[in-house]
Amino acid sequence: MAERPTEGRHPASLGLHSIAGTEALARLLDGQAAALAAVRPAIPAIEAAAQAGAGALRSGGRMGYAGAGSSGTMALSDCLELAGTFGIPPDRTPMLFAGGAAALLHMTGAVEDDPALARTDLERAGLGPGDVLICVSASGGTPYTLAVAENARALGVTVVGIASVAGSRLLELSAIAILLDTGAELVAGSTRMGAGTAAKVALNMLSTRVGILLGHVHDGFMVNVVADNAKLVDRAARIVASVSGRGIEDARGALARTSGAVKPAILVAQGASPHQAAAFLAASGGHLGNARWPQES
C-alpha cells in the first residue's frame, strides 16, 4: 500500500471512522487545503503547458485531454468548459476518456488497464505534430493514460503530464511534467480527494491561462464567451457595456450587429463598424489591446 505516496497512510486518518462528524469533516477539509499547497511549486510547469496549448490552438492545432477514472473526470470537466467559457470549438479540444461516455455513468476499473483501447481512442482523435495532449493520472502509472501518452509522443504530439507521484512513468515521458505532490490521502488511495482537487485547480489555472494568452480574457472578463442561453446573453451585454464604457442598450445594439460576438461588439459600441472591428481583431491576433476605438495615442 505504501509503494506510492498516494497509497500511504495519512497521519490524520487514525480514528477517522469513530470521531464526531464535524471533526471528521474538518480533517477532510484540512486534507483538501493541504493538497492545494502542492499546486504552487508547479506554477512554472503549468505556465509552460499553457504556452504550449495556446500556441497549438493559435496555429490551428488542437489541445486535447486524456485520462481514466477520477483523474479522467477532472480532465473532462476542464475540457467541457472551454467552449462555453472561451468560445473554443469542441473539435479543437478532443477528450480521450477510458471507456467513453458509458464509463461516465458507471466507471469500471477494467478500461483503465486497456492499452489497446487507448491506441484506438488516440487514432480516432487524430492528434499529430503541432498538437498538445494533457494527460492526467494521479498515480502517473494508469495503463490507459500511459499508452495514450506514449503513442501520442511517438506521433510528435507535445505531451503534458499531470501526476501526484514524483518519478512516475507519465512524468518521465512527458515533454512538460506537472508534479502535484499531494502525498497521502485521508482515505488511503482515494485520489479523487486531495490529488483530484489539486489536479482540478491546476487544470483550471492552465486552461484559464490559455484563454488569457489567446485574448479570450480581458480585465477578468470572458470576452469570447458563447452566449447560448439567457444568462450568458445578459452576461455578454454586461461585459460589452463594462469594457466599452457604454450603456447597456448600446451594448445590446452592438451585440446585435456582431451576431452576439463579444469582442467585436466592444469596439462597435465605441464607434467602429463591424468590418473595422473584425479587421482590428484579425490584426491583433484576437486581443482587444487597450479596448478603445479609435486607438488612443
Contacts in CASP RR format, 6 or more apart in sequence:
PFRMAT RR
TARGET T0000
AUTHOR 0000-0000-0000
METHOD contacts of the structure
MODEL  1
MAERPTEGRHPASLGLHSIAGTEALARLLDGQAAALAAVRPAIPAIEAAA
QAGAGALRSGGRMGYAGAGSSGTMALSDCLELAGTFGIPPDRTPMLFAGG
AAALLHMTGAVEDDPALARTDLERAGLGPGDVLICVSASGGTPYTLAVAE
NARALGVTVVGIASVAGSRLLELSAIAILLDTGAELVAGSTRMGAGTAAK
VALNMLSTRVGILLGHVHDGFMVNVVADNAKLVDRAARIVASVSGRGIED
ARGALARTSGAVKPAILVAQGASPHQAAAFLAASGGHLGNARWPQES
1 7 0 8 1.000
1 8 0 8 1.000
1 9 0 8 1.000
1 188 0 8 1.000
2 8 0 8 1.000
2 9 0 8 1.000
4 139 0 8 1.000
4 165 0 8 1.000
5 164 0 8 1.000
5 165 0 8 1.000
5 181 0 8 1.000
5 182 0 8 1.000
5 183 0 8 1.000
5 184 0 8 1.000
6 138 0 8 1.000
6 139 0 8 1.000
6 164 0 8 1.000
6 165 0 8 1.000
6 182 0 8 1.000
6 183 0 8 1.000
6 184 0 8 1.000
6 185 0 8 1.000
6 189 0 8 1.000
6 191 0 8 1.000
6 195 0 8 1.000
7 184 0 8 1.000
7 188 0 8 1.000
7 189 0 8 1.000
8 183 0 8 1.000
8 184 0 8 1.000
8 185 0 8 1.000
8 188 0 8 1.000
8 189 0 8 1.000
9 184 0 8 1.000
9 188 0 8 1.000
10 31 0 8 1.000
10 183 0 8 1.000
10 184 0 8 1.000
10 185 0 8 1.000
10 186 0 8 1.000
10 188 0 8 1.000
12 27 0 8 1.000
12 30 0 8 1.000
12 31 0 8 1.000
12 186 0 8 1.000
13 184 0 8 1.000
13 186 0 8 1.000
13 187 0 8 1.000
13 188 0 8 1.000
16 24 0 8 1.000
16 27 0 8 1.000
16 186 0 8 1.000
16 187 0 8 1.000
19 27 0 8 1.000
27 186 0 8 1.000
28 186 0 8 1.000
28 193 0 8 1.000
31 186 0 8 1.000
31 193 0 8 1.000
31 194 0 8 1.000
32 193 0 8 1.000
32 194 0 8 1.000
32 197 0 8 1.000
34 182 0 8 1.000
35 180 0 8 1.000
35 182 0 8 1.000
35 183 0 8 1.000
35 193 0 8 1.000
35 194 0 8 1.000
35 195 0 8 1.000
35 196 0 8 1.000
35 197 0 8 1.000
35 198 0 8 1.000
36 197 0 8 1.000
36 198 0 8 1.000
36 201 0 8 1.000
38 164 0 8 1.000
38 180 0 8 1.000
38 181 0 8 1.000
38 182 0 8 1.000
38 183 0 8 1.000
38 198 0 8 1.000
39 46 0 8 1.000
39 180 0 8 1.000
39 198 0 8 1.000
39 201 0 8 1.000
39 202 0 8 1.000
39 205 0 8 1.000
41 179 0 8 1.000
41 181 0 8 1.000
42 178 0 8 1.000
42 179 0 8 1.000
42 180 0 8 1.000
42 202 0 8 1.000
43 205 0 8 1.000
45 176 0 8 1.000
45 177 0 8 1.000
45 178 0 8 1.000
45 179 0 8 1.000
46 178 0 8 1.000
46 202 0 8 1.000
46 205 0 8 1.000
46 206 0 8 1.000
46 209 0 8 1.000
47 209 0 8 1.000
48 176 0 8 1.000
49 132 0 8 1.000
49 134 0 8 1.000
49 160 0 8 1.000
49 176 0 8 1.000
49 178 0 8 1.000
49 206 0 8 1.000
50 205 0 8 1.000
50 206 0 8 1.000
50 207 0 8 1.000
50 209 0 8 1.000
50 210 0 8 1.000
50 213 0 8 1.000
51 213 0 8 1.000
52 132 0 8 1.000
52 158 0 8 1.000
52 160 0 8 1.000
52 175 0 8 1.000
52 176 0 8 1.000
53 63 0 8 1.000
53 132 0 8 1.000
53 158 0 8 1.000
53 210 0 8 1.000
54 209 0 8 1.000
54 210 0 8 1.000
54 211 0 8 1.000
54 213 0 8 1.000
54 214 0 8 1.000
55 132 0 8 1.000
55 213 0 8 1.000
56 62 0 8 1.000
56 63 0 8 1.000
56 130 0 8 1.000
56 131 0 8 1.000
56 132 0 8 1.000
56 158 0 8 1.000
57 63 0 8 1.000
57 88 0 8 1.000
57 92 0 8 1.000
57 210 0 8 1.000
57 214 0 8 1.000
58 213 0 8 1.000
58 214 0 8 1.000
58 285 0 8 1.000
59 130 0 8 1.000
60 92 0 8 1.000
61 92 0 8 1.000
61 130 0 8 1.000
61 131 0 8 1.000
62 91 0 8 1.000
62 92 0 8 1.000
62 93 0 8 1.000
62 94 0 8 1.000
62 127 0 8 1.000
62 131 0 8 1.000
62 132 0 8 1.000
63 92 0 8 1.000
63 93 0 8 1.000
63 131 0 8 1.000
63 132 0 8 1.000
63 133 0 8 1.000
63 134 0 8 1.000
63 210 0 8 1.000
64 79 0 8 1.000
64 93 0 8 1.000
64 94 0 8 1.000
64 95 0 8 1.000
64 96 0 8 1.000
64 125 0 8 1.000
64 127 0 8 1.000
64 131 0 8 1.000
64 132 0 8 1.000
64 133 0 8 1.000
64 134 0 8 1.000
65 72 0 8 1.000
65 75 0 8 1.000
65 76 0 8 1.000
65 78 0 8 1.000
65 79 0 8 1.000
65 93 0 8 1.000
65 94 0 8 1.000
65 95 0 8 1.000
65 96 0 8 1.000
65 133 0 8 1.000
65 134 0 8 1.000
65 135 0 8 1.000
65 136 0 8 1.000
66 72 0 8 1.000
66 75 0 8 1.000
66 95 0 8 1.000
66 96 0 8 1.000
66 97 0 8 1.000
66 121 0 8 1.000
66 122 0 8 1.000
66 133 0 8 1.000
66 134 0 8 1.000
66 135 0 8 1.000
66 136 0 8 1.000
66 145 0 8 1.000
66 148 0 8 1.000
66 149 0 8 1.000
66 152 0 8 1.000
67 75 0 8 1.000
67 96 0 8 1.000
67 97 0 8 1.000
67 98 0 8 1.000
67 135 0 8 1.000
67 136 0 8 1.000
67 137 0 8 1.000
67 142 0 8 1.000
67 144 0 8 1.000
67 145 0 8 1.000
67 148 0 8 1.000
68 97 0 8 1.000
68 98 0 8 1.000
68 99 0 8 1.000
68 109 0 8 1.000
68 111 0 8 1.000
68 112 0 8 1.000
68 137 0 8 1.000
68 142 0 8 1.000
68 144 0 8 1.000
68 145 0 8 1.000
69 98 0 8 1.000
69 103 0 8 1.000
69 107 0 8 1.000
69 109 0 8 1.000
69 112 0 8 1.000
69 142 0 8 1.000
70 107 0 8 1.000
70 138 0 8 1.000
70 191 0 8 1.000
70 192 0 8 1.000
70 196 0 8 1.000
71 136 0 8 1.000
71 137 0 8 1.000
71 138 0 8 1.000
71 142 0 8 1.000
71 145 0 8 1.000
71 162 0 8 1.000
71 191 0 8 1.000
71 195 0 8 1.000
71 196 0 8 1.000
71 199 0 8 1.000
72 97 0 8 1.000
72 98 0 8 1.000
72 136 0 8 1.000
73 104 0 8 1.000
74 136 0 8 1.000
74 196 0 8 1.000
74 199 0 8 1.000
74 200 0 8 1.000
74 203 0 8 1.000
75 95 0 8 1.000
75 97 0 8 1.000
75 134 0 8 1.000
75 136 0 8 1.000
75 199 0 8 1.000
75 203 0 8 1.000
76 95 0 8 1.000
76 97 0 8 1.000
76 104 0 8 1.000
77 200 0 8 1.000
77 203 0 8 1.000
78 200 0 8 1.000
78 203 0 8 1.000
78 204 0 8 1.000
78 206 0 8 1.000
78 207 0 8 1.000
79 93 0 8 1.000
79 95 0 8 1.000
80 95 0 8 1.000
81 207 0 8 1.000
82 88 0 8 1.000
82 90 0 8 1.000
82 93 0 8 1.000
82 207 0 8 1.000
83 89 0 8 1.000
83 90 0 8 1.000
83 93 0 8 1.000
83 226 0 8 1.000
84 225 0 8 1.000
84 226 0 8 1.000
84 228 0 8 1.000
84 232 0 8 1.000
85 216 0 8 1.000
85 222 0 8 1.000
85 225 0 8 1.000
86 207 0 8 1.000
86 210 0 8 1.000
86 211 0 8 1.000
86 214 0 8 1.000
86 216 0 8 1.000
86 217 0 8 1.000
86 222 0 8 1.000
86 224 0 8 1.000
86 225 0 8 1.000
87 216 0 8 1.000
87 224 0 8 1.000
87 225 0 8 1.000
87 226 0 8 1.000
88 214 0 8 1.000
88 216 0 8 1.000
88 224 0 8 1.000
94 125 0 8 1.000
94 126 0 8 1.000
94 127 0 8 1.000
96 118 0 8 1.000
96 121 0 8 1.000
96 122 0 8 1.000
96 125 0 8 1.000
96 133 0 8 1.000
96 148 0 8 1.000
97 103 0 8 1.000
97 104 0 8 1.000
97 121 0 8 1.000
98 111 0 8 1.000
98 112 0 8 1.000
98 114 0 8 1.000
98 117 0 8 1.000
98 118 0 8 1.000
98 121 0 8 1.000
98 142 0 8 1.000
98 144 0 8 1.000
98 145 0 8 1.000
99 111 0 8 1.000
99 117 0 8 1.000
100 111 0 8 1.000
100 121 0 8 1.000
103 111 0 8 1.000
111 117 0 8 1.000
111 144 0 8 1.000
112 142 0 8 1.000
112 143 0 8 1.000
112 144 0 8 1.000
112 145 0 8 1.000
113 143 0 8 1.000
113 144 0 8 1.000
114 143 0 8 1.000
114 144 0 8 1.000
115 143 0 8 1.000
115 144 0 8 1.000
115 146 0 8 1.000
115 147 0 8 1.000
117 144 0 8 1.000
118 143 0 8 1.000
118 144 0 8 1.000
118 145 0 8 1.000
118 146 0 8 1.000
118 147 0 8 1.000
118 148 0 8 1.000
118 151 0 8 1.000
119 147 0 8 1.000
119 151 0 8 1.000
121 148 0 8 1.000
122 148 0 8 1.000
122 151 0 8 1.000
122 152 0 8 1.000
122 155 0 8 1.000
127 133 0 8 1.000
127 152 0 8 1.000
127 155 0 8 1.000
127 157 0 8 1.000
128 152 0 8 1.000
128 155 0 8 1.000
128 156 0 8 1.000
128 157 0 8 1.000
129 155 0 8 1.000
129 156 0 8 1.000
129 157 0 8 1.000
130 156 0 8 1.000
130 157 0 8 1.000
130 158 0 8 1.000
131 157 0 8 1.000
131 158 0 8 1.000
132 157 0 8 1.000
132 158 0 8 1.000
132 159 0 8 1.000
132 160 0 8 1.000
133 148 0 8 1.000
133 149 0 8 1.000
133 152 0 8 1.000
133 157 0 8 1.000
133 158 0 8 1.000
133 159 0 8 1.000
133 160 0 8 1.000
134 160 0 8 1.000
134 161 0 8 1.000
134 162 0 8 1.000
134 203 0 8 1.000
134 206 0 8 1.000
135 145 0 8 1.000
135 148 0 8 1.000
135 149 0 8 1.000
135 152 0 8 1.000
135 159 0 8 1.000
135 160 0 8 1.000
135 161 0 8 1.000
135 162 0 8 1.000
135 170 0 8 1.000
135 174 0 8 1.000
136 145 0 8 1.000
136 161 0 8 1.000
136 162 0 8 1.000
136 163 0 8 1.000
136 199 0 8 1.000
136 203 0 8 1.000
137 145 0 8 1.000
137 146 0 8 1.000
137 161 0 8 1.000
137 162 0 8 1.000
137 163 0 8 1.000
137 168 0 8 1.000
137 170 0 8 1.000
138 163 0 8 1.000
138 164 0 8 1.000
138 165 0 8 1.000
138 191 0 8 1.000
138 195 0 8 1.000
138 196 0 8 1.000
138 199 0 8 1.000
139 163 0 8 1.000
139 164 0 8 1.000
139 165 0 8 1.000
139 168 0 8 1.000
139 191 0 8 1.000
140 146 0 8 1.000
140 163 0 8 1.000
140 164 0 8 1.000
140 165 0 8 1.000
140 168 0 8 1.000
140 169 0 8 1.000
140 170 0 8 1.000
140 171 0 8 1.000
141 163 0 8 1.000
141 165 0 8 1.000
141 168 0 8 1.000
141 169 0 8 1.000
141 170 0 8 1.000
142 170 0 8 1.000
145 170 0 8 1.000
146 169 0 8 1.000
146 170 0 8 1.000
146 173 0 8 1.000
149 159 0 8 1.000
149 161 0 8 1.000
149 170 0 8 1.000
149 173 0 8 1.000
149 174 0 8 1.000
150 173 0 8 1.000
152 159 0 8 1.000
153 159 0 8 1.000
153 173 0 8 1.000
153 175 0 8 1.000
158 175 0 8 1.000
158 176 0 8 1.000
159 173 0 8 1.000
159 174 0 8 1.000
159 175 0 8 1.000
159 176 0 8 1.000
160 174 0 8 1.000
160 175 0 8 1.000
160 176 0 8 1.000
160 178 0 8 1.000
161 170 0 8 1.000
161 171 0 8 1.000
161 174 0 8 1.000
161 176 0 8 1.000
161 177 0 8 1.000
161 178 0 8 1.000
162 178 0 8 1.000
162 180 0 8 1.000
162 199 0 8 1.000
162 202 0 8 1.000
162 203 0 8 1.000
163 170 0 8 1.000
163 171 0 8 1.000
163 177 0 8 1.000
163 178 0 8 1.000
163 179 0 8 1.000
163 180 0 8 1.000
164 179 0 8 1.000
164 180 0 8 1.000
164 181 0 8 1.000
164 182 0 8 1.000
164 183 0 8 1.000
164 191 0 8 1.000
164 195 0 8 1.000
164 198 0 8 1.000
164 199 0 8 1.000
165 171 0 8 1.000
166 179 0 8 1.000
166 181 0 8 1.000
170 177 0 8 1.000
171 177 0 8 1.000
171 178 0 8 1.000
171 179 0 8 1.000
178 202 0 8 1.000
180 195 0 8 1.000
180 198 0 8 1.000
180 199 0 8 1.000
180 202 0 8 1.000
182 194 0 8 1.000
182 195 0 8 1.000
182 196 0 8 1.000
182 198 0 8 1.000
183 195 0 8 1.000
185 191 0 8 1.000
185 193 0 8 1.000
185 194 0 8 1.000
185 195 0 8 1.000
186 193 0 8 1.000
187 193 0 8 1.000
208 217 0 8 1.000
211 217 0 8 1.000
211 224 0 8 1.000
214 224 0 8 1.000
214 286 0 8 1.000
215 223 0 8 1.000
215 224 0 8 1.000
215 285 0 8 1.000
215 286 0 8 1.000
215 287 0 8 1.000
215 288 0 8 1.000
216 222 0 8 1.000
216 223 0 8 1.000
216 224 0 8 1.000
217 223 0 8 1.000
218 243 0 8 1.000
218 288 0 8 1.000
218 289 0 8 1.000
218 291 0 8 1.000
219 243 0 8 1.000
219 291 0 8 1.000
221 239 0 8 1.000
221 242 0 8 1.000
221 243 0 8 1.000
222 239 0 8 1.000
222 262 0 8 1.000
223 239 0 8 1.000
223 243 0 8 1.000
223 262 0 8 1.000
223 263 0 8 1.000
223 266 0 8 1.000
223 288 0 8 1.000
224 262 0 8 1.000
224 263 0 8 1.000
225 232 0 8 1.000
225 235 0 8 1.000
225 236 0 8 1.000
225 239 0 8 1.000
225 262 0 8 1.000
226 232 0 8 1.000
227 233 0 8 1.000
227 235 0 8 1.000
227 236 0 8 1.000
227 255 0 8 1.000
227 260 0 8 1.000
227 262 0 8 1.000
236 255 0 8 1.000
236 260 0 8 1.000
236 262 0 8 1.000
236 265 0 8 1.000
237 248 0 8 1.000
237 251 0 8 1.000
237 252 0 8 1.000
237 255 0 8 1.000
238 248 0 8 1.000
238 251 0 8 1.000
239 262 0 8 1.000
239 266 0 8 1.000
240 246 0 8 1.000
240 251 0 8 1.000
240 254 0 8 1.000
240 255 0 8 1.000
240 262 0 8 1.000
240 265 0 8 1.000
240 266 0 8 1.000
240 269 0 8 1.000
241 247 0 8 1.000
241 248 0 8 1.000
241 250 0 8 1.000
241 251 0 8 1.000
241 269 0 8 1.000
243 266 0 8 1.000
243 288 0 8 1.000
243 291 0 8 1.000
244 250 0 8 1.000
244 251 0 8 1.000
244 254 0 8 1.000
244 265 0 8 1.000
244 266 0 8 1.000
244 267 0 8 1.000
244 269 0 8 1.000
244 270 0 8 1.000
244 291 0 8 1.000
245 269 0 8 1.000
245 270 0 8 1.000
246 254 0 8 1.000
246 269 0 8 1.000
246 270 0 8 1.000
247 269 0 8 1.000
250 269 0 8 1.000
251 265 0 8 1.000
251 269 0 8 1.000
253 265 0 8 1.000
253 269 0 8 1.000
254 265 0 8 1.000
254 266 0 8 1.000
254 268 0 8 1.000
254 269 0 8 1.000
255 261 0 8 1.000
255 262 0 8 1.000
255 265 0 8 1.000
257 265 0 8 1.000
257 268 0 8 1.000
257 274 0 8 1.000
258 264 0 8 1.000
258 265 0 8 1.000
258 268 0 8 1.000
258 274 0 8 1.000
258 277 0 8 1.000
263 277 0 8 1.000
263 281 0 8 1.000
263 286 0 8 1.000
263 288 0 8 1.000
264 272 0 8 1.000
264 274 0 8 1.000
264 277 0 8 1.000
264 278 0 8 1.000
264 281 0 8 1.000
265 277 0 8 1.000
266 288 0 8 1.000
266 291 0 8 1.000
267 276 0 8 1.000
267 277 0 8 1.000
267 280 0 8 1.000
267 281 0 8 1.000
267 288 0 8 1.000
267 291 0 8 1.000
267 293 0 8 1.000
268 274 0 8 1.000
268 277 0 8 1.000
270 292 0 8 1.000
270 293 0 8 1.000
271 293 0 8 1.000
272 280 0 8 1.000
272 293 0 8 1.000
272 294 0 8 1.000
276 293 0 8 1.000
277 293 0 8 1.000
280 293 0 8 1.000
281 287 0 8 1.000
281 288 0 8 1.000
290 296 0 8 1.000
END
